[in-house]
Amino acid sequence: MKVLLTGRDGQLGQALVASAPEGFELVATSRAELDLADSAACRRIVEEQRPDWVLNAGAYTAVDQAEREPALAEAVNAQAPAAFAAALQQTGGRLLQVSTDFVFNGAQGHPYGPEQPRDPLGVYGASKARGEQAALQHPQARLLRTSWVYGPVGKTF
């Protein structure tokens, strides 16, 4: 099985690389190798590599900075998943889109269900919500939402 992993150098990407099972052909990309802000590059790598799965662990995650860089947040968090989904529909692969609870407004006071309507408050959450919607245009796409990612590398607790 061939897996294309984005965000290799991030917290989640590093953990996924370290725990990848034997027998997988892992194509793990960094920002330098695959600019997620470049939709054409996202489509091209899927067409060239023809992975069985794309694990999109890369993202624009600077929540406050996204308010000042909305176009970049949109390109990475929404347009890249759209490009992956479209290319994978052509090649037959699947997509796991990693997302966030920032797609909700946080006012509920108890856990959100997977099918609840998205209601983001800021640019970051809105871009991730559009990325979810774009990813789900591919019938073989799945979402994984998380509240926090923490580990021994990067900005953490």
N, C-alpha and C positions, 0 to 999 in steps of 0.2 A: 504494500500500500504506500502510495506517495502522498506526502503531506507538505503543503506549503504553509509555513508559519511566518506571519508578519510580526514585527516588534520584537525581534530576537534579543535585543539588548535591554529591553524594559524589564521591570520586575516580573511580570507574568511570563514574558517570553523566555527569560533566563530559567525560570522554574520549569517551564514546559520542555525546554531543551535538555535540562539536567535529568528530567524524569521520563524522557521519551523511551518507549519500549524498544527492545531490539527487534529487528525485522522490518521496521518502518524506514522508508527512504524519506528523510526529513530535509526539506529545503527551507532553511531558516534564514530570513532576510532581516537586515538592519535598515535603518533609515537611509544610509549611504547607498545601499544596494537596491532599495525599492522606496522611492519617494511616494508615500501614500497620498500626497497632495496632487499627484499626477495620475489622473484617471486612465489615461492612455497606457501608462506604464503598468498599472494594475491589470488592465485587460490583457496587455501583451504578455506579462509573466504567466498568466493562467494559460494563454494560448500556447506559449512556448513549453512550459513545464507539464501541462495537462495533469494537474494533481487530482487525486481522488477526493481530497479534502483541502480546503483553505481554512486555517484557523487564524482569524483576523484578531490577533491580540494587540496589534499596533493601534494607537489612537492619539489624538490631540487631547491631552488630559489636564492641561493648565486651565482649570475652571475660571479663575479670575481673569487671566490673560485672554481667554476666549472673547470676553466682552470687548477687548481692544483689537482682536484679530478674528473677527467673525468669518471672513472669507476663508482663512486658513483652517479654522475649526470645521467649517462646512465641507471643505474639500477633503480633509482627512477622515472626518467622522461620518459623513453622509455620502459623498460622491465616490469614495473608495469602495465602500460596501456595495454601492449600486453597480460599480464597474465589475467587481468580483462576481456578484450575482448574475449579471448579464453574460459575462464570459463563461461562467460555470454552466449556465443553461445550454450553451453551445457545446461545451466539451464533456458534459455529463458528470462533473464533479459536484461535491457538496460543500456547503459553507457553514462554519460555526462563527457567528458574529458575537464578539464579547461586547457587552453593553453595561449599563449602569442604572442605578436607581434614580439618578438625576433626570430620567425621563418622566418622573412623577414630581408633583409639587411638594411632597413631604408633609402635607397637612393631615394625612389620614390617621396617624397615631398607632397603627398596627401594620403588619406586613401587607404588601401589595400582592395581588394575584397576577399570574402571567397574562391574563387576558384583559386586565383593567385598562381603561383608556389612558393614554399618555397625556401628561399636562405639565411640561417642563416650564421652569421659571426663567432660565437664562439661556444665553447663547450656547454654552456647552451642552446642556441637557437637550435643547432643541436640535442641535446638530446630531447628537446621539440618537434621538427619537427618529429623525429623518433617516439615519443610517439603518435603524431597525426596520423601518417601513420599506426601505429600498432592498435590504437583504431578504426580507420575506416575500419579495416578488418572485424569488426562486423557490419552487416547491420543495426543494431538498435543503433549504436553509434552516438553521436552528439558532436560537438566541440563548445566550448565557448572560444573565444580569448579575452584577455584584455590587455590594455597597462599598466594600473596602478591599484593597489588595495590599497585603503586607508580607514582608519577608526580610531576609538578611541583606538585601541590596536596595539601593535607591532611597527615595524619601519614604520613610516608614515610621512606625511608632517606636 
